[in-house]
Structures are given as C-alpha cells and as structure tokens.
Amino acid sequence: MGPSAVLLEVLDLEQNWNFDYDYINIPTYLSQDLFIYTASFLNTISSLLLDQCEIVHLAGFLFDEKVVIANRVLVPNLIGMDGLK
C-alpha cells in the first residue's frame, strides 16, 4: 500500500476511528489528529487525496534572492572546496 492510499485510509472518517497502526500494532483513533503534508508539485498527488486537503501555498525565494544567496554563500564555498582564490 503506497503513501497516498494510507493517507486516504487515515482521512476516511469511517475507517480512522479504529486505524490499526501496523508498526506498533495498536489501534488508534485519528479523527482529532492534524496531518501536515509537504509537496513541491501538486500534480503528483492523487485528486482523491487533494480533495481531502486544504492547500496552503508558501512562497519560496525570488530569483534575485537566489542570486544573492549564490554569490554570498554557494560560490565562496565552491571556490574554497576547489582550493581557488
């Protein structure tokens, strides 16, 4: 059973009242739990699972910010690793 299938089972109100956690073999009541998922691309998540989720988009770095980070951190680290001055 893949991760999406397990999450769908956990989110199903008819099943999550007595979810059997296989690793520790303890029945668990999950209806009061909060699940947080992370993903870079929504198109890789099944539509059935997306229908059960609230999507919160978080902004990443802007291109200009990435250039500053590269110039201040990445380039100096790479130069130091190569022994260049």
C-alpha positions as CSV (number, residue, x, y, z in Angstrom):
1,M,0.0,0.0,0.0
2,G,1.5,3.3,-1.1
3,P,1.6,6.5,1.0
4,S,-1.4,8.1,-0.8
5,A,-3.5,5.0,-0.1
6,V,-2.6,5.0,3.5
7,L,-3.4,8.8,3.8
8,L,-6.7,8.2,2.2
9,E,-7.5,5.4,4.6
10,V,-6.5,7.6,7.6
11,L,-8.6,10.5,6.4
12,D,-11.7,8.4,5.8
13,L,-14.0,9.1,8.7
14,E,-15.5,5.6,8.6
15,Q,-12.1,4.0,8.9
16,N,-10.0,6.3,11.1
17,W,-11.9,5.7,14.3
18,N,-10.1,2.4,14.6
19,F,-6.9,2.7,12.5
20,D,-4.6,-0.2,13.2
21,Y,-1.0,1.1,13.1
22,D,1.0,-1.9,11.8
23,Y,4.4,-0.9,13.1
24,I,3.3,-1.0,16.8
25,N,0.1,-3.0,16.4
26,I,-2.0,-0.5,18.4
27,P,-5.5,0.6,17.3
28,T,-5.5,4.4,17.1
29,Y,-8.3,7.0,17.0
30,L,-7.3,9.6,14.4
31,S,-10.2,11.9,13.9
32,Q,-8.8,14.5,16.2
33,D,-5.3,14.5,14.6
34,L,-3.8,17.1,12.2
35,F,-1.8,15.9,9.3
36,I,0.6,18.1,7.5
37,Y,1.9,17.1,4.1
38,T,4.6,18.8,2.0
39,A,5.0,18.7,-1.7
40,S,6.8,20.6,-4.4
41,F,4.3,19.8,-7.1
42,L,0.5,19.2,-6.6
43,N,0.2,17.3,-9.9
44,T,2.0,14.3,-8.3
45,I,-0.7,13.9,-5.7
46,S,-3.9,12.0,-6.4
47,S,-7.0,14.0,-6.9
48,L,-8.8,11.9,-4.3
49,L,-6.2,12.9,-1.7
50,L,-6.2,16.6,-2.8
51,D,-10.0,16.7,-2.4
52,Q,-9.5,15.9,1.3
53,C,-6.7,18.5,1.9
54,E,-6.6,22.3,2.4
55,I,-3.8,23.6,0.2
56,V,-1.5,26.3,1.7
57,H,1.0,27.8,-0.8
58,L,4.2,29.1,0.7
59,A,6.4,31.4,-1.3
60,G,10.0,30.4,-2.0
61,F,12.9,32.7,-2.8
62,L,12.7,35.2,-5.6
63,F,15.2,34.9,-8.4
64,D,17.1,37.9,-7.2
65,E,17.3,36.5,-3.7
66,K,18.6,33.2,-5.1
67,V,21.4,35.1,-6.9
68,V,22.4,36.9,-3.7
69,I,22.5,33.6,-1.8
70,A,24.6,32.0,-4.6
71,N,27.1,34.9,-4.6
72,R,27.4,35.2,-0.8
73,V,27.3,31.5,0.2
74,L,27.5,29.0,-2.7
75,V,30.2,30.4,-4.9
76,P,32.6,31.1,-2.0
77,N,32.1,27.6,-0.6
78,L,32.7,26.1,-4.0
79,I,35.8,28.2,-4.6
80,G,37.1,27.1,-1.1
81,M,36.4,23.5,-1.8
82,D,38.4,23.7,-5.1
83,G,41.2,25.5,-3.4
84,L,40.9,28.5,-5.7
85,K,41.3,32.1,-4.6
